[in-house]
Amino acid sequence: MCNHINPHNVMKMPNVTLAIPEDLHEKMKKHSEIRWSEVVRKSLSEKIEDLEALDKLTRKSKLTQADVDEIAHKINRDVFEELSKR
């Protein structure tokens, strides 16, 4: 039995170029055992799942962007005030 990869069965994926700070790149090179492309792929996938869940939750919302901005401002103000007490 042959154990090589059949090129016809390989999943084709587009490539993405990513710019990162030099200091981060140096730290990544110290851990060459990590498959960094897999880390990024997983992170992107999780972010997309979060966004899709958010889209599903807000699909029927009647809030306008102004409403959302006002609510976000109030939450930020309340969080700031709470953290300032500590």
Rosetta blueprint (number, residue, H / E / L):
1 M L
2 C L
3 N L
4 H L
5 I L
6 N L
7 P L
8 H L
9 N L
10 V L
11 M L
12 K L
13 M L
14 P L
15 N L
16 V L
17 T L
18 L L
19 A L
20 I L
21 P L
22 E H
23 D H
24 L H
25 H H
26 E H
27 K H
28 M H
29 K H
30 K L
31 H L
32 S L
33 E L
34 I L
35 R L
36 W H
37 S H
38 E H
39 V H
40 V H
41 R H
42 K H
43 S H
44 L H
45 S H
46 E H
47 K H
48 I H
49 E H
50 D H
51 L H
52 E H
53 A H
54 L H
55 D H
56 K H
57 L H
58 T H
59 R L
60 K L
61 S L
62 K L
63 L L
64 T L
65 Q H
66 A H
67 D H
68 V H
69 D H
70 E H
71 I H
72 A H
73 H H
74 K H
75 I H
76 N H
77 R H
78 D H
79 V H
80 F H
81 E H
82 E H
83 L H
84 S H
85 K L
86 R L
